[in-house]
Amino acid sequence: MKIKNWGAFAFIGGYHLLILLLLPWFILHFSWSAVAFFLVTYIIGGLSITAGYHRLFSHKTYSASPVYEWLILIGSTLAVQWTALVWAHDHRLHHKHVDTDKDPYCIKKGFWYAHMLWLFVDKREFDPGIVPDLMKNPRVMFQEKYYLPLMVVTNLAVILLACLFMHPVTALFSAFLLRVFAIHHSTWFINSLAHTWGSKTYVRELSAMDNAVLALLTFGEGYHNFHHAFASDYRNGVRWWHFDPTKWLLMISARLGLVSNLRKVNRLRLQQALLNKDKNLFLKHLSRVQDETAQEIGQKLEELASEFEAQSVALSRRYKEFKQATADKRDFLRIEIRRQKRELRATWKAWIHLTRLTASRYGLDCDHAAEA
């Protein structure tokens, strides 16, 4: 391995070494104040990355007020993941070229490469054309210009504040070293573990996976297969029971007027994605089975898929007609929309029933039922 980014290597390697050296001290001088400082700064830094760097600056899943952007840009310095401009640049490249050589943290180059080695061995050229919108944002560019002093001042302030409640060594360990370690590795796990372990609920052709366990560490970022399928959605955990604190933060911020225009994919598009994914999976498997029943099931799957697609198109057309219709025509269109929705639900239930039976009969992985 040839190291190209010696600055990143020295910083990351240095704090890992310091953690090992100071761990015995921390254990001997353990205090709940240290735990509190770690958790609070971990949450602020982590959410600044997930809600800000990722869902706002990288994917523009919502609009934010200047005050909110300042809070994110300052809070993100506690995560020590460099600037929003560079972070979003690399992440947009990841989505554009996922699982290829142009992917900055391509999982096909190995787990540890995707996890952290890419930071040391890959020196990418910055392309302004990837982030032209961010380069017009004065707050993002201010952070880009003054990131190093901002990062030093905010982290030093936290450490000094912690010194009022604990020994300076304990303050350094819990309020900086341990927090940076935890935020870094939880973020890096999205690049590595979330492309290795989990379920492919929406798109099977990509390496990204949904991982509920990882979502607990990353404020909801673990639902990575959904994210790669619908990157413009402000949610990663799309179901109400999904653990996604970043989504909840954005919902609360919208209520407070700090953010607006939360973008999300509708249920119909989710169902279409699930249907297309499972149809391809089942048909591929059934084509290898030499019996009449398999052929009949395959034909029925294709018929149901075509029927659902046609009904979806028709319903979408009705919604457009409704928006443009005059008041006297809207009553009729409401009745038609209700009828078409009933037909669509019946087709979806028939699809779920058939795919479950097929999965049980042929031993296939069918993970869409919980998402329907």
LUMDREN-826206 format. One record per residue (C-alpha): residue number from 1; residue in three letters; x negated, y, z negated. Coordinates in steps of 0.02 Angstrom, whole numbers. Each point is the difference from the previous one (the first is absolute). Example, Ala and Ser with C-alpha at 12.3 -4.5 7.8 and 13.67 -1.06 7.14 Angstrom:
2
{num->1 residuo->ala x->-615 y->-225 z->-390}
{num->2 residuo->ser x->-69 y->172 z->33}
This chain:
372
{num->1 residuo->met x->0 y->0 z->0}
{num->2 residuo->lys x->-73 y->166 z->54}
{num->3 residuo->ile x->54 y->145 z->-109}
{num->4 residuo->lys x->37 y->162 z->94}
{num->5 residuo->asn x->94 y->101 z->-130}
{num->6 residuo->trp x->-124 y->9 z->-142}
{num->7 residuo->gly x->96 y->135 z->-93}
{num->8 residuo->ala x->155 y->-109 z->-16}
{num->9 residuo->phe x->-105 y->-152 z->-42}
{num->10 residuo->ala x->-95 y->93 z->-138}
{num->11 residuo->phe x->157 y->73 z->-79}
{num->12 residuo->ile x->105 y->-159 z->4}
{num->13 residuo->gly x->-143 y->-113 z->-48}
{num->14 residuo->gly x->-53 y->122 z->-136}
{num->15 residuo->tyr x->166 y->9 z->-90}
{num->16 residuo->his x->20 y->-190 z->8}
{num->17 residuo->leu x->-169 y->-17 z->-84}
{num->18 residuo->leu x->45 y->129 z->-133}
{num->19 residuo->ile x->161 y->-92 z->-39}
{num->20 residuo->leu x->-96 y->-161 z->-31}
{num->21 residuo->leu x->-126 y->90 z->-112}
{num->22 residuo->leu x->130 y->95 z->-102}
{num->23 residuo->leu x->131 y->-137 z->-14}
{num->24 residuo->pro x->-70 y->-66 z->-166}
{num->25 residuo->trp x->8 y->177 z->-73}
{num->26 residuo->phe x->180 y->21 z->57}
{num->27 residuo->ile x->52 y->-165 z->-78}
{num->28 residuo->leu x->-83 y->44 z->-166}
{num->29 residuo->his x->74 y->176 z->-2}
{num->30 residuo->phe x->170 y->-43 z->73}
{num->31 residuo->ser x->139 y->127 z->-31}
{num->32 residuo->trp x->177 y->23 z->61}
{num->33 residuo->ser x->-42 y->179 z->46}
{num->34 residuo->ala x->-123 y->-69 z->127}
{num->35 residuo->val x->136 y->-112 z->71}
{num->36 residuo->ala x->119 y->148 z->11}
{num->37 residuo->phe x->-126 y->108 z->94}
{num->38 residuo->phe x->-36 y->-143 z->119}
{num->39 residuo->leu x->184 y->-33 z->38}
{num->40 residuo->val x->50 y->182 z->23}
{num->41 residuo->thr x->-144 y->40 z->117}
{num->42 residuo->tyr x->22 y->-167 z->91}
{num->43 residuo->ile x->183 y->41 z->34}
{num->44 residuo->ile x->-36 y->180 z->56}
{num->45 residuo->gly x->-144 y->-50 z->113}
{num->46 residuo->gly x->86 y->-155 z->68}
{num->47 residuo->leu x->165 y->84 z->40}
{num->48 residuo->ser x->-93 y->145 z->82}
{num->49 residuo->ile x->-74 y->-127 z->120}
{num->50 residuo->thr x->157 y->-101 z->34}
{num->51 residuo->ala x->124 y->144 z->9}
{num->52 residuo->gly x->-120 y->129 z->70}
{num->53 residuo->tyr x->-146 y->-69 z->99}
{num->54 residuo->his x->100 y->-148 z->63}
{num->55 residuo->arg x->184 y->36 z->22}
{num->56 residuo->leu x->-12 y->189 z->26}
{num->57 residuo->phe x->-164 y->41 z->87}
{num->58 residuo->ser x->-31 y->-164 z->92}
{num->59 residuo->his x->177 y->-43 z->55}
{num->60 residuo->lys x->103 y->160 z->-23}
{num->61 residuo->thr x->145 y->-99 z->-74}
{num->62 residuo->tyr x->67 y->159 z->-80}
{num->63 residuo->ser x->-26 y->188 z->-9}
{num->64 residuo->ala x->-76 y->84 z->-153}
{num->65 residuo->ser x->-5 y->174 z->-74}
{num->66 residuo->pro x->-169 y->88 z->-20}
{num->67 residuo->val x->11 y->-20 z->-189}
{num->68 residuo->tyr x->23 y->-188 z->18}
{num->69 residuo->glu x->-145 y->-12 z->122}
{num->70 residuo->trp x->-114 y->94 z->-120}
{num->71 residuo->leu x->48 y->-118 z->-142}
{num->72 residuo->ile x->-40 y->-149 z->110}
{num->73 residuo->leu x->-164 y->69 z->65}
{num->74 residuo->ile x->-62 y->44 z->-175}
{num->75 residuo->gly x->66 y->-160 z->-80}
{num->76 residuo->ser x->-83 y->-106 z->134}
{num->77 residuo->thr x->-172 y->58 z->-58}
{num->78 residuo->leu x->27 y->-114 z->-151}
{num->79 residuo->ala x->2 y->-147 z->121}
{num->80 residuo->val x->-169 y->50 z->76}
{num->81 residuo->gln x->46 y->-67 z->174}
{num->82 residuo->trp x->-68 y->151 z->94}
{num->83 residuo->thr x->108 y->123 z->95}
{num->84 residuo->ala x->177 y->-17 z->64}
{num->85 residuo->leu x->-62 y->42 z->175}
{num->86 residuo->val x->-128 y->-141 z->7}
{num->87 residuo->trp x->112 y->-125 z->-91}
{num->88 residuo->ala x->146 y->31 z->119}
{num->89 residuo->his x->-116 y->-5 z->151}
{num->90 residuo->asp x->-62 y->-174 z->-44}
{num->91 residuo->his x->172 y->-63 z->-47}
{num->92 residuo->arg x->79 y->57 z->162}
{num->93 residuo->leu x->-138 y->-91 z->93}
{num->94 residuo->his x->40 y->-155 z->-103}
{num->95 residuo->his x->183 y->3 z->54}
{num->96 residuo->lys x->-41 y->41 z->180}
{num->97 residuo->his x->-129 y->-139 z->19}
{num->98 residuo->val x->49 y->-122 z->-138}
{num->99 residuo->asp x->-89 y->-169 z->8}
{num->100 residuo->thr x->-118 y->57 z->139}
{num->101 residuo->asp x->-182 y->58 z->2}
{num->102 residuo->lys x->59 y->181 z->-3}
{num->103 residuo->asp x->90 y->-29 z->-165}
{num->104 residuo->pro x->-113 y->83 z->-133}
{num->105 residuo->tyr x->38 y->-136 z->-128}
{num->106 residuo->cys x->44 y->-146 z->112}
{num->107 residuo->ile x->41 y->-157 z->-101}
{num->108 residuo->lys x->-67 y->-110 z->140}
{num->109 residuo->lys x->-175 y->58 z->-48}
{num->110 residuo->gly x->22 y->-82 z->-169}
{num->111 residuo->phe x->87 y->29 z->-167}
{num->112 residuo->trp x->-142 y->98 z->-80}
{num->113 residuo->tyr x->-30 y->103 z->157}
{num->114 residuo->ala x->183 y->56 z->-1}
{num->115 residuo->his x->-6 y->25 z->-188}
{num->116 residuo->met x->-151 y->114 z->-18}
{num->117 residuo->leu x->-149 y->-43 z->110}
{num->118 residuo->trp x->69 y->103 z->143}
{num->119 residuo->leu x->-35 y->154 z->-105}
{num->120 residuo->phe x->-186 y->-39 z->2}
{num->121 residuo->val x->-38 y->-81 z->168}
{num->122 residuo->asp x->118 y->89 z->121}
{num->123 residuo->lys x->-36 y->181 z->44}
{num->124 residuo->arg x->143 y->66 z->106}
{num->125 residuo->glu x->4 y->158 z->101}
{num->126 residuo->phe x->136 y->122 z->-54}
{num->127 residuo->asp x->127 y->29 z->140}
{num->128 residuo->pro x->100 y->162 z->-25}
{num->129 residuo->gly x->129 y->-67 z->123}
{num->130 residuo->ile x->55 y->-128 z->-128}
{num->131 residuo->val x->52 y->130 z->-129}
{num->132 residuo->pro x->40 y->163 z->93}
{num->133 residuo->asp x->149 y->36 z->-113}
{num->134 residuo->leu x->-106 y->-11 z->-158}
{num->135 residuo->met x->-133 y->112 z->72}
{num->136 residuo->lys x->134 y->136 z->14}
{num->137 residuo->asn x->48 y->-21 z->-183}
{num->138 residuo->pro x->-93 y->134 z->-102}
{num->139 residuo->arg x->17 y->-96 z->-163}
{num->140 residuo->val x->-72 y->-159 z->72}
{num->141 residuo->met x->-144 y->97 z->78}
{num->142 residuo->phe x->-34 y->91 z->-163}
{num->143 residuo->gln x->-17 y->-168 z->-88}
{num->144 residuo->glu x->-110 y->-62 z->142}
{num->145 residuo->lys x->-117 y->149 z->-20}
{num->146 residuo->tyr x->-10 y->1 z->-189}
{num->147 residuo->tyr x->32 y->-182 z->-43}
{num->148 residuo->leu x->-163 y->-32 z->-93}
{num->149 residuo->pro x->15 y->146 z->-124}
{num->150 residuo->leu x->186 y->-36 z->-22}
{num->151 residuo->met x->-35 y->-182 z->-39}
{num->152 residuo->val x->-139 y->43 z->-123}
{num->153 residuo->val x->103 y->133 z->-90}
{num->154 residuo->thr x->160 y->-104 z->-20}
{num->155 residuo->asn x->-91 y->-156 z->-58}
{num->156 residuo->leu x->-115 y->96 z->-117}
{num->157 residuo->ala x->152 y->88 z->-75}
{num->158 residuo->val x->84 y->-167 z->-33}
{num->159 residuo->ile x->-157 y->-72 z->-81}
{num->160 residuo->leu x->-24 y->155 z->-110}
{num->161 residuo->leu x->183 y->-6 z->-53}
{num->162 residuo->ala x->-19 y->-184 z->-43}
{num->163 residuo->cys x->-154 y->43 z->-107}
{num->164 residuo->leu x->118 y->90 z->-120}
{num->165 residuo->phe x->79 y->-168 z->-43}
{num->166 residuo->met x->-144 y->-124 z->14}
{num->167 residuo->his x->-188 y->-22 z->14}
{num->168 residuo->pro x->-75 y->77 z->160}
{num->169 residuo->val x->-59 y->-171 z->61}
{num->170 residuo->thr x->173 y->-73 z->-24}
{num->171 residuo->ala x->73 y->152 z->88}
{num->172 residuo->leu x->-116 y->-22 z->149}
{num->173 residuo->phe x->42 y->-185 z->10}
{num->174 residuo->ser x->189 y->7 z->-14}
{num->175 residuo->ala x->40 y->172 z->73}
{num->176 residuo->phe x->-114 y->-18 z->151}
{num->177 residuo->leu x->-94 y->-161 z->34}
{num->178 residuo->leu x->137 y->-126 z->-37}
{num->179 residuo->arg x->133 y->107 z->83}
{num->180 residuo->val x->-100 y->22 z->161}
{num->181 residuo->phe x->-40 y->-186 z->2}
{num->182 residuo->ala x->184 y->-47 z->-19}
{num->183 residuo->ile x->66 y->124 z->130}
{num->184 residuo->his x->-134 y->-46 z->126}
{num->185 residuo->his x->25 y->-187 z->-10}
{num->186 residuo->ser x->190 y->10 z->-2}
{num->187 residuo->thr x->-7 y->107 z->158}
{num->188 residuo->trp x->-128 y->-115 z->81}
{num->189 residuo->phe x->108 y->-152 z->-40}
{num->190 residuo->ile x->129 y->69 z->123}
{num->191 residuo->asn x->-133 y->-12 z->137}
{num->192 residuo->ser x->-57 y->-174 z->-52}
{num->193 residuo->leu x->122 y->-99 z->-108}
{num->194 residuo->ala x->157 y->71 z->82}
{num->195 residuo->his x->-69 y->-64 z->166}
{num->196 residuo->thr x->-39 y->-172 z->-74}
{num->197 residuo->trp x->131 y->-53 z->-127}
{num->198 residuo->gly x->189 y->21 z->9}
{num->199 residuo->ser x->146 y->-20 z->119}
{num->200 residuo->lys x->29 y->69 z->174}
{num->201 residuo->thr x->180 y->55 z->-18}
{num->202 residuo->tyr x->14 y->116 z->150}
{num->203 residuo->val x->-142 y->-24 z->124}
{num->204 residuo->arg x->-96 y->-163 z->13}
{num->205 residuo->glu x->-126 y->53 z->132}
{num->206 residuo->leu x->-93 y->117 z->-119}
{num->207 residuo->ser x->-107 y->-51 z->-148}
{num->208 residuo->ala x->89 y->119 z->-121}
{num->209 residuo->met x->103 y->-88 z->-134}
{num->210 residuo->asp x->129 y->43 z->-133}
{num->211 residuo->asn x->-69 y->-34 z->-174}
{num->212 residuo->ala x->109 y->43 z->-150}
{num->213 residuo->val x->-140 y->-34 z->-124}
{num->214 residuo->leu x->-114 y->124 z->86}
{num->215 residuo->ala x->141 y->128 z->-1}
{num->216 residuo->leu x->-12 y->4 z->-190}
{num->217 residuo->leu x->-180 y->62 z->10}
{num->218 residuo->thr x->22 y->121 z->144}
{num->219 residuo->phe x->160 y->94 z->-40}
{num->220 residuo->gly x->100 y->-94 z->132}
{num->221 residuo->glu x->-128 y->-12 z->140}
{num->222 residuo->gly x->0 y->-191 z->-6}
{num->223 residuo->tyr x->146 y->-17 z->120}
{num->224 residuo->his x->-123 y->17 z->141}
{num->225 residuo->asn x->83 y->-102 z->137}
{num->226 residuo->phe x->153 y->113 z->-10}
{num->227 residuo->his x->-115 y->151 z->3}
{num->228 residuo->his x->-88 y->-55 z->159}
{num->229 residuo->ala x->169 y->-38 z->81}
{num->230 residuo->phe x->75 y->169 z->-50}
{num->231 residuo->ala x->-143 y->117 z->-42}
{num->232 residuo->ser x->110 y->156 z->15}
{num->233 residuo->asp x->110 y->-56 z->-145}
{num->234 residuo->tyr x->-35 y->91 z->-165}
{num->235 residuo->arg x->33 y->-164 z->-92}
{num->236 residuo->asn x->-110 y->-152 z->-6}
{num->237 residuo->gly x->114 y->-97 z->-116}
{num->238 residuo->val x->159 y->14 z->101}
{num->239 residuo->arg x->117 y->-100 z->-113}
{num->240 residuo->trp x->69 y->73 z->-162}
{num->241 residuo->trp x->-89 y->-133 z->-105}
{num->242 residuo->his x->-171 y->30 z->79}
{num->243 residuo->phe x->-127 y->79 z->-117}
{num->244 residuo->asp x->-45 y->161 z->91}
{num->245 residuo->pro x->-35 y->146 z->-120}
{num->246 residuo->thr x->-62 y->104 z->146}
{num->247 residuo->lys x->173 y->-12 z->79}
{num->248 residuo->trp x->80 y->49 z->-166}
{num->249 residuo->leu x->-118 y->148 z->-18}
{num->250 residuo->leu x->48 y->63 z->173}
{num->251 residuo->met x->186 y->-21 z->-37}
{num->252 residuo->ile x->-19 y->102 z->-161}
{num->253 residuo->ser x->-107 y->131 z->90}
{num->254 residuo->ala x->135 y->17 z->132}
{num->255 residuo->arg x->128 y->33 z->-136}
{num->256 residuo->leu x->-113 y->135 z->-71}
{num->257 residuo->gly x->-20 y->80 z->171}
{num->258 residuo->leu x->-187 y->-35 z->12}
{num->259 residuo->val x->17 y->-115 z->151}
{num->260 residuo->ser x->130 y->-25 z->136}
{num->261 residuo->asn x->41 y->-99 z->157}
{num->262 residuo->leu x->-37 y->-171 z->-75}
{num->263 residuo->arg x->-7 y->-113 z->151}
{num->264 residuo->lys x->61 y->-179 z->-8}
{num->265 residuo->val x->47 y->-137 z->121}
{num->266 residuo->asn x->183 y->-50 z->-3}
{num->267 residuo->arg x->65 y->-172 z->-48}
{num->268 residuo->leu x->41 y->-44 z->180}
{num->269 residuo->arg x->-180 y->21 z->56}
{num->270 residuo->leu x->-58 y->-106 z->-147}
{num->271 residuo->gln x->118 y->-139 z->51}
{num->272 residuo->gln x->-56 y->11 z->181}
{num->273 residuo->ala x->-182 y->-15 z->-53}
{num->274 residuo->leu x->39 y->-152 z->-108}
{num->275 residuo->leu x->103 y->-80 z->137}
{num->276 residuo->asn x->-133 y->23 z->135}
{num->277 residuo->lys x->-137 y->-65 z->-114}
{num->278 residuo->asp x->96 y->-157 z->-49}
{num->279 residuo->lys x->66 y->-31 z->175}
{num->280 residuo->asn x->-177 y->-8 z->70}
{num->281 residuo->leu x->-57 y->-111 z->-143}
{num->282 residuo->phe x->143 y->-124 z->18}
{num->283 residuo->leu x->-1 y->-9 z->189}
{num->284 residuo->lys x->-188 y->-30 z->1}
{num->285 residuo->his x->19 y->-144 z->-122}
{num->286 residuo->leu x->156 y->-74 z->80}
{num->287 residuo->ser x->-85 y->-4 z->171}
{num->288 residuo->arg x->-120 y->-130 z->-72}
{num->289 residuo->val x->141 y->-111 z->-66}
{num->290 residuo->gln x->59 y->-129 z->125}
{num->291 residuo->asp x->184 y->-27 z->-42}
{num->292 residuo->glu x->167 y->63 z->64}
{num->293 residuo->thr x->49 y->78 z->-167}
{num->294 residuo->ala x->-153 y->113 z->4}
{num->295 residuo->gln x->43 y->57 z->175}
{num->296 residuo->glu x->180 y->38 z->-51}
{num->297 residuo->ile x->-58 y->97 z->-153}
{num->298 residuo->gly x->-123 y->98 z->106}
{num->299 residuo->gln x->135 y->46 z->123}
{num->300 residuo->lys x->118 y->54 z->-141}
{num->301 residuo->leu x->-138 y->106 z->-78}
{num->302 residuo->glu x->-29 y->91 z->164}
{num->303 residuo->glu x->188 y->28 z->22}
{num->304 residuo->leu x->19 y->70 z->-176}
{num->305 residuo->ala x->-154 y->110 z->21}
{num->306 residuo->ser x->67 y->71 z->164}
{num->307 residuo->glu x->171 y->26 z->-77}
{num->308 residuo->phe x->-72 y->92 z->-150}
{num->309 residuo->glu x->-107 y->109 z->114}
{num->310 residuo->ala x->150 y->45 z->109}
{num->311 residuo->gln x->108 y->39 z->-151}
{num->312 residuo->ser x->-138 y->107 z->-75}
{num->313 residuo->val x->-16 y->102 z->159}
{num->314 residuo->ala x->189 y->21 z->10}
{num->315 residuo->leu x->11 y->56 z->-182}
{num->316 residuo->ser x->-141 y->125 z->23}
{num->317 residuo->arg x->90 y->70 z->152}
{num->318 residuo->arg x->160 y->19 z->-100}
{num->319 residuo->tyr x->-92 y->97 z->-135}
{num->320 residuo->lys x->-68 y->120 z->131}
{num->321 residuo->glu x->175 y->20 z->74}
{num->322 residuo->phe x->68 y->37 z->-173}
{num->323 residuo->lys x->-126 y->140 z->-30}
{num->324 residuo->gln x->46 y->83 z->164}
{num->325 residuo->ala x->188 y->-34 z->-6}
{num->326 residuo->thr x->134 y->128 z->-33}
{num->327 residuo->ala x->106 y->-15 z->-158}
{num->328 residuo->asp x->148 y->-82 z->88}
{num->329 residuo->lys x->-108 y->-143 z->66}
{num->330 residuo->arg x->-93 y->-36 z->-162}
{num->331 residuo->asp x->141 y->-101 z->-80}
{num->332 residuo->phe x->0 y->-122 z->146}
{num->333 residuo->leu x->-190 y->-12 z->-3}
{num->334 residuo->arg x->0 y->-33 z->-188}
{num->335 residuo->ile x->114 y->-150 z->28}
{num->336 residuo->glu x->-113 y->-62 z->141}
{num->337 residuo->ile x->-156 y->20 z->-105}
{num->338 residuo->arg x->78 y->-100 z->-143}
{num->339 residuo->arg x->50 y->-138 z->121}
{num->340 residuo->gln x->-173 y->-7 z->79}
{num->341 residuo->lys x->-83 y->-4 z->-171}
{num->342 residuo->arg x->109 y->-149 z->-50}
{num->343 residuo->glu x->-49 y->-91 z->159}
{num->344 residuo->leu x->-183 y->39 z->-30}
{num->345 residuo->arg x->9 y->-64 z->-180}
{num->346 residuo->ala x->82 y->-160 z->60}
{num->347 residuo->thr x->-138 y->-28 z->129}
{num->348 residuo->trp x->-134 y->35 z->-131}
{num->349 residuo->lys x->79 y->-125 z->-121}
{num->350 residuo->ala x->7 y->-130 z->139}
{num->351 residuo->trp x->-185 y->34 z->35}
{num->352 residuo->ile x->-48 y->-19 z->-183}
{num->353 residuo->his x->100 y->-163 z->-14}
{num->354 residuo->leu x->-77 y->-75 z->157}
{num->355 residuo->thr x->-179 y->50 z->-41}
{num->356 residuo->arg x->14 y->-68 z->-177}
{num->357 residuo->leu x->63 y->-167 z->65}
{num->358 residuo->thr x->-138 y->-3 z->132}
{num->359 residuo->ala x->-134 y->44 z->-126}
{num->360 residuo->ser x->60 y->-137 z->-117}
{num->361 residuo->arg x->12 y->-130 z->138}
{num->362 residuo->tyr x->-172 y->34 z->76}
{num->363 residuo->gly x->-96 y->60 z->-154}
{num->364 residuo->leu x->-29 y->179 z->60}
{num->365 residuo->asp x->-40 y->155 z->-102}
{num->366 residuo->cys x->153 y->112 z->5}
{num->367 residuo->asp x->-26 y->148 z->-115}
{num->368 residuo->his x->128 y->123 z->66}
{num->369 residuo->ala x->148 y->-48 z->-108}
{num->370 residuo->ala x->-52 y->109 z->-147}
{num->371 residuo->glu x->-19 y->150 z->115}
{num->372 residuo->ala x->166 y->-16 z->91}
